[in-house]
Amino acid sequence: MEKTNDKNVRGRFAPSPTGPLHLGSLVTALASFLDVKSENGKFWLRIEDSDSQRSKSKFIGLIKQQLIDHGIVWDVWPNLGHEKDGVIYQSERQHIYSNFMYYLSSVDRTFLCKCTRKSLSQKNHLVKYLESGEIRYPQICRNRKGTCLSQVQTLRLKSTNRDDFVIKRLTTGDFSYAFTVVIDDYLQGVTRVVRGDDLKFTIERNRQVQTILGFPFPTILHVPVVRDCNGRKLSKTDEHSKLLGGKFIKKQITQSWTHLRKNMPSSWIEKVTPAYETFFF
Ligand SMILES: [Zn+2]
C-alpha cells in the first residue's frame, strides 16, 4: 500500500559512470532528492552506462558510495537481484530500447543514415547547430533509397522539427541519451526530472519521442551547472573536481545547498527546505 500522502511523485538521479561525482553532480542529485522527498515521493538511481566507450564499471561502486556518504539514499527499484542494490543499469536494458526502436521503425519514424561527423563537416553549408553546439542534422539521408547497409552509421528519428537526432549508433551498438532517458523515465514512472541546464537542449528531442510513443511529459526543472573559477563546467573526467570524503562531506552538502539557494526559484527553495532540514541537519 502506498502512503496516503504519497502523490506518486517519482524522480531519479541518473549519472553516467565516466568518472567520480563532482560538486555539480552533487548539486543535481541533491536537488532531485529534495524535490521528490519534499513530496514523499520515490527517488530512483539509474546508472546511464549505455555509452560503452566512455562508461567504466570501476566508477559505478564509487558513485554509489559517494551518494551514500553524502546522505543521498535512493529507493529500491523492485524485482532486481539483491546484488543490484535497487539500481537499474542501462547497459542491461538494450532489449527494451530495441523494442521501442523497432516500434518507431514500424511506424516509419526512423531512417538509416550513412553520414559521419567528418562527412557532415565537409557539408558545412548545410549543417546547422543547436544552441548547445550539437548538430541539427540536415536530413541528407532521410529520403535516400537503398542505403548500402555496410555504410550505415546511425539510425535517426524522423522528427517534426528538422532535428533528426540519433537513436542508435550502429557502429558501436549504443543507443543515444536523448532516446534511452525517455524510455527509462517512462518505465520508472518518473514524474519530475531535475537536471543540469547543460541538458536543456534535449527537451525538444525528448518530447519528439514522448509524443510518438504516447508518453506523458514529466515536469522538468533545470539547475544552473556549477562552474570552476575559470567559468568552465566541472567535468567527471577531471580528477581535480571530484568530491572528497571525510570532513569535506558536510561542507560539500552545504556548498550544494548554497548553490541551489542562489540559483533556484524561491518558491522551490521554500518547498524543499523542510526536506533539507530533515535529511541533512
Ligand atoms: Zn545521413
Residues whose N, C-alpha, C, O or C-beta is under 5 A from the ligand:
A	BS01	ZN	C113 K114 C115 I140 C141
